[in-house]
Amino acid sequence: MKARSLTKAYDSEPPVEVLRGVNLDVERGERVAIVGPSGAGKSTLLNILGLLDEPSGGSLEILGSATHTASPARRDKLRSELLGFVFQDAHVLGHRTVAENIELKLAIRGVPRRQRFGLIAAILARVGLNHRSRSLGRLLSGGEKQRLAIARALVTTPGVLLADEPTGNLDDSNAGTVLELFDEAAKRGVAVLVITHDSRIADWADSSYLLIDGVLSTRK
Ligand SMILES: Nc1ncnc2c1ncn2[C@@H]1O[C@H](COP(=O)(O)OP(=O)(O)OP(=O)(O)O)[C@@H](O)[C@H]1O
């Protein structure tokens, strides 16, 4: 993923410049962390990198595909084929079971029905949720929802994984498991980008950056 001179401004009163010329490279197999104080523009940047929002200026390439010149339909296709998301509100479907939440993802990716059960069981075991596979999404705790979101993002292999505070609701043991899953994904060639307040994640990453007032600088 290659971002060049990304800017984002809102014409609100007063006008807000949220991102000021962000340059960022995340290679396949690399683990990158971005830390920054509240209001620095982290979620805005993640939404732009995830093709959920458009920048005011600059360019963004995802695994060699230019996105800033792409049509909305092409952006949707790139998002669903190349990106995996672990976002804070988790987007878990409350009226579907844990297993169904994951199966939907496999169905969208065209994984044949007979292969799905094994993949779902394996990833739920990894995040410690196999005993909840028949529970409805809305009955899960915050941390369980977060682990389900991680299972759903990693049951297939995305080109880029974008995670917003993925360990925010988790105890140390579950947070450790999440980082192990991210390590394994990186070893499979996934570009892993984590936005966090947790300096331990920044230490774990191969490269880390600081975002302050919309300006990104190298930390490590
Ligand atoms: N639609 C909007 N109109 C005007 N300002 C906005 C809009 N959306 C976000 N902002 C402002 O942009 C700034 C950055 O917001 P953002 O949510 O990206 O920060 P953040 O670093 O993720 O913060 P936190 O860690 O608290 O979630 C904030 O000052 C916010 O008020």
PDBQT file of the ligand as one rigid body, heavy atoms in Angstrom, charges set to zero:
ROOT
HETATM    1  N1  LIG A 301     -17.213  15.242   9.217  1.00  0.00    +0.000 N 
HETATM    2  C1  LIG A 301     -16.368  15.990   9.933  1.00  0.00    +0.000 A 
HETATM    3  N2  LIG A 301     -16.448  17.344   9.912  1.00  0.00    +0.000 NA
HETATM    4  C2  LIG A 301     -15.571  18.099  10.617  1.00  0.00    +0.000 A 
HETATM    5  N3  LIG A 301     -14.589  17.610  11.384  1.00  0.00    +0.000 NA
HETATM    6  C3  LIG A 301     -14.448  16.285  11.440  1.00  0.00    +0.000 A 
HETATM    7  C4  LIG A 301     -15.319  15.397  10.733  1.00  0.00    +0.000 A 
HETATM    8  N4  LIG A 301     -14.922  14.126  10.982  1.00  0.00    +0.000 NA
HETATM    9  C5  LIG A 301     -13.852  14.215  11.819  1.00  0.00    +0.000 A 
HETATM   10  N5  LIG A 301     -13.565  15.504  12.097  1.00  0.00    +0.000 N 
HETATM   11  C6  LIG A 301     -12.470  16.005  12.954  1.00  0.00    +0.000 C 
HETATM   12  O1  LIG A 301     -11.260  15.446  12.489  1.00  0.00    +0.000 OA
HETATM   13  C7  LIG A 301     -10.354  15.262  13.580  1.00  0.00    +0.000 C 
HETATM   14  C8  LIG A 301      -9.767  13.857  13.521  1.00  0.00    +0.000 C 
HETATM   15  O2  LIG A 301     -10.752  12.887  13.820  1.00  0.00    +0.000 OA
HETATM   16  P1  LIG A 301     -10.407  11.324  13.883  1.00  0.00    +0.000 P 
HETATM   17  O3  LIG A 301     -11.667  10.616  14.284  1.00  0.00    +0.000 OA
HETATM   18  O4  LIG A 301      -9.771  10.914  12.624  1.00  0.00    +0.000 OA
HETATM   19  O5  LIG A 301      -9.340  11.278  15.066  1.00  0.00    +0.000 OA
HETATM   20  P2  LIG A 301      -8.678  10.045  15.839  1.00  0.00    +0.000 P 
HETATM   21  O6  LIG A 301      -7.216  10.291  15.853  1.00  0.00    +0.000 OA
HETATM   22  O7  LIG A 301      -9.173   8.769  15.266  1.00  0.00    +0.000 OA
HETATM   23  O8  LIG A 301      -9.251  10.218  17.290  1.00  0.00    +0.000 OA
HETATM   24  P3  LIG A 301      -9.656   9.114  18.439  1.00  0.00    +0.000 P 
HETATM   25  O9  LIG A 301      -8.364   8.450  18.851  1.00  0.00    +0.000 OA
HETATM   26  O10 LIG A 301     -10.235   9.973  19.515  1.00  0.00    +0.000 OA
HETATM   27  O11 LIG A 301     -10.653   8.179  17.826  1.00  0.00    +0.000 OA
HETATM   28  C9  LIG A 301     -11.143  15.546  14.841  1.00  0.00    +0.000 C 
HETATM   29  O12 LIG A 301     -10.783  16.825  15.302  1.00  0.00    +0.000 OA
HETATM   30  C10 LIG A 301     -12.581  15.519  14.388  1.00  0.00    +0.000 C 
HETATM   31  O13 LIG A 301     -13.365  16.406  15.139  1.00  0.00    +0.000 OA
ENDROOT
TORSDOF 0
